[in-house]
Amino acid sequence: MPFNQGDIVNVKSGGPALTVLSVAGDHVTCLFFSEELGEFKQAVIPSFALESFDEDEDDDHERHAAQDDDEPDDEDDHKAA
Protein backbone atom coordinates (compact mmCIF):
# COMPACT_ATOMS: atom_id res chain seq x y z
CA MET A 1 0.00 0.00 0.00
CA PRO A 2 1.50 3.33 -0.96
CA PHE A 3 1.71 5.95 1.77
CA ASN A 4 1.93 9.71 1.31
CA GLN A 5 3.33 12.57 3.36
CA GLY A 6 0.79 13.52 6.03
CA ASP A 7 -0.94 10.13 6.17
CA ILE A 8 -1.70 8.76 9.62
CA VAL A 9 -0.58 5.14 9.99
CA ASN A 10 -0.09 2.44 12.61
CA VAL A 11 2.47 -0.31 12.95
CA LYS A 12 0.56 -3.54 12.33
CA SER A 13 1.80 -5.03 15.61
CA GLY A 14 0.54 -2.05 17.64
CA GLY A 15 1.73 1.24 19.07
CA PRO A 16 0.86 4.92 18.74
CA ALA A 17 -0.51 6.63 15.65
CA LEU A 18 2.30 7.81 13.37
CA THR A 19 2.40 10.68 10.85
CA VAL A 20 4.19 9.96 7.58
CA LEU A 21 6.95 12.53 6.97
CA SER A 22 8.44 11.00 3.82
CA VAL A 23 8.57 7.85 1.73
CA ALA A 24 11.74 6.54 0.07
CA GLY A 25 11.18 3.28 -1.75
CA ASP A 26 9.93 0.74 0.78
CA HIS A 27 10.93 2.83 3.80
CA VAL A 28 8.58 5.28 5.50
CA THR A 29 9.87 7.97 7.85
CA CYS A 30 7.28 8.61 10.55
CA LEU A 31 6.83 11.11 13.38
CA PHE A 32 5.20 10.20 16.68
CA PHE A 33 4.94 11.56 20.21
CA SER A 34 6.66 9.45 22.86
CA GLU A 35 4.60 9.67 26.05
CA GLU A 36 7.46 8.06 27.94
CA LEU A 37 10.03 10.66 26.86
CA GLY A 38 7.59 13.56 26.50
CA GLU A 39 8.90 14.50 23.07
CA PHE A 40 8.45 13.86 19.36
CA LYS A 41 10.52 11.10 17.80
CA GLN A 42 11.13 9.87 14.25
CA ALA A 43 11.43 6.31 13.02
CA VAL A 44 12.10 4.75 9.62
CA ILE A 45 9.81 1.76 9.20
CA PRO A 46 9.47 -0.71 6.31
CA SER A 47 6.18 -0.06 4.52
CA PHE A 48 5.07 -3.71 4.85
CA ALA A 49 4.92 -3.22 8.64
CA LEU A 50 2.46 -0.30 8.40
CA GLU A 51 -1.26 0.02 7.82
CA SER A 52 -3.53 3.02 7.38
CA PHE A 53 -4.84 4.42 10.65
CA ASP A 54 -8.44 3.40 11.26
CA GLU A 55 -10.04 6.15 13.35
CA ASP A 56 -13.14 4.05 14.02
CA GLU A 57 -11.02 1.21 15.38
CA ASP A 58 -9.09 3.64 17.59
CA ASP A 59 -12.37 5.07 18.92
CA ASP A 60 -13.55 1.54 19.74
CA HIS A 61 -10.30 0.85 21.60
CA GLU A 62 -10.58 4.09 23.60
CA ARG A 63 -14.23 3.39 24.37
CA HIS A 64 -13.40 -0.10 25.70
CA ALA A 65 -10.49 1.26 27.74
CA ALA A 66 -12.78 3.88 29.31
CA GLN A 67 -15.35 1.21 30.16
CA ASP A 68 -12.66 -0.89 31.81
CA ASP A 69 -11.63 2.12 33.93
CA ASP A 70 -15.22 2.61 35.07
CA GLU A 71 -15.62 -0.96 36.29
CA PRO A 72 -14.90 -1.45 40.00
CA ASP A 73 -11.84 -3.50 40.90
CA ASP A 74 -12.25 -6.68 42.93
CA GLU A 75 -10.19 -5.03 45.67
CA ASP A 76 -12.85 -2.33 46.06
CA ASP A 77 -15.47 -5.04 46.73
CA HIS A 78 -13.36 -6.55 49.52
CA LYS A 79 -12.78 -3.18 51.20
CA ALA A 80 -16.51 -2.56 51.50
CA ALA A 81 -17.11 -5.87 53.29
Secondary structure, 3 states (H helix, E strand, C coil): CCCCCCCEEEECCCCCCEEEEEEECCEEEEEEEECCCCEEEEEEEEHHHEEECCHHHHHHHHHHHHHHHHCCCHHHHHHHC
